[in-house]
Structures are given as C-alpha cells and as structure tokens.
Amino acid sequence: MRSTLVSLVAVALAVLVAVGIDAPGSADGRSPQRQGRPLEGKVVYIDPGHQLGNATHPAQISQPVDAGGFMKPCNTTGTSTSSGYPEATFAWQVALRVRHILRRKGAVVRLTRHTNSLDDWGPCVDARGRAGNPGRPGPTADAKLSIHGDGTYAAGAHGFHVIRPGHLRGYTNDIFDSSRALARRLRNKLVARGLAVSTYAGHHGIDVRTDLGTLNLSDVPTVMAELGNMRNAGDARRMKSAHGRRHFARALVAGISAFLLRPTS
C-alpha cells in the first residue's frame, strides 16, 4: 500500500512539472536548498590582513617581493587600537565570521592565511595577491576581499573606505572594471548598514591605488576594505566588540553577494 502511494505522489509531481506548475515548497521553481544557498558554486577568497606574528619576525617580513612591477616589503605589522587590539586579530576575527556566513549561503571560501599566531608570519603580499588566480593551486576565485583596519592619528579621522586597484598596465587592466563594480557594491552595502564613509581617505568611501601588491597581482575581481580607523575611539569601540565585528561581517557578505549575483547581461 505504501509503495503504491509513493508511486502516485511521484506521478502527480511529474504531471505538475510537465504542465509547468512548480512543485510544492518551491515558489520560484528552485529547490528549497537552492533558495537558501544563493551563492552555490561561487568561490570567494578572503584575505585577513597582516598576521599576529609579523612583529616577531622582522627579518622575514622586511624581505622585498614583487608588488606589481616594483618591489615592496613582504608584509607589515599592521596597526592597532590605542589599547593594543591588533589589526591582524581584528581582520582575522571578521574574516572567520565572513567565511561562516558565506558558507551558509553556499559559497566555497578560501582564506589566504590559516592562523593568527605570534609564531607565524606572512604570507607576503605577492602570495596574497596571486591567491585565487587562474592556474594557481585551489579553485579560481569569483571575487577576493582583503580585510583591514586603518590607523591614523589625524584629529577626528574616522570611517571606512574600500580600496580598488587603479589602472596598472600589464597587471590590473584585466580586472579594472570588475573590481570597480565590486568596490561600489561593497561600499553601498556598508553604507546601507549604517557605517560612515571615511573622512580622510578616498572619495565617497572608495579609494583607488596602484601601490598595493595584494591588488596589483590579482587576476580576479578584488578590493581591500579598511573598515575603520583603529586610532579613533568610536571606530575602535565597534572594531573591538563582537557585536561590531558581526555587523561588519554581515555588511561585507551583503556586498560580496550583491556583486556575485549581479546581472551579467
């Protein structure tokens, strides 16, 4: 009896599909799983800026590497809040939250570093920049985001800015337009979540630079997000709080999603 009932249900569903009627539980024709995983099949690389151990490995991080036709130090120590909360830790904690949310949405997520430890240093900016490129180990990225906190003592300086690659012939000309689109969507979602644009860097929350190896060496759409001025008391409070970091992460995911799901025609 049970097998007969199962067969009848299967036949009924087949008839519904044949006449163009959606199956139950799928208002738009997609499976319930697909509805809850809109980024299925997308690959995102997240680059948590710096590394906690960079400060204890000065010889290693000072070694020059290619940054896009010119040489720069492998990496830097990053900044910190006035109370000593490191940029490397902030970037790491936000990156883990971003990864968690993106994976729930179905995306494949890769990080450019896998620890936040005083024992580790790097990776260098050239490795970060090339991560996710076609032909490199691992899946090719559909988008790449480098997460940072800025540091300036300028009076009243606060707010976020998104850095996109400028036009560097032979390096960024292939990703110039797509990275600009990513930067705009990310900026828009950060603003929509109530975050203030920078009062001291960029223009309307977006800066353009050609001196950053993390951006110059990428062959996939990429941007860097300086999520606040860690030397500003208000920005620092948000960046040090778990609630604030979750807020940053949700805004970043919204921006990445808006870019990945944009119309392609």
Secondary structure, DSSP 4 states (H G I P E B T S, - for coil): -HHHHHHHHHHHHHHHHHTTPPPTT-TTSS-HHHHH-TTTT-EEEEEE-S-GGGGG-HHHHTSEEESSSSEEES-----B-TT--BHHHHHHHHHHHHHHHHHHTT-EEEES-----TT-----HHHHHHTT-TTSSSPPPSEEEEEEEE---STT---BEEEEE---TTTTTTTHHHHHHHHHHHHHHHHHTTPPBPSSSSBTTEEEES--HHHHT-SS-EEEEEEEETTSHHHHHHHHSHHHHHHHHHHHHHHHHHHHTS---
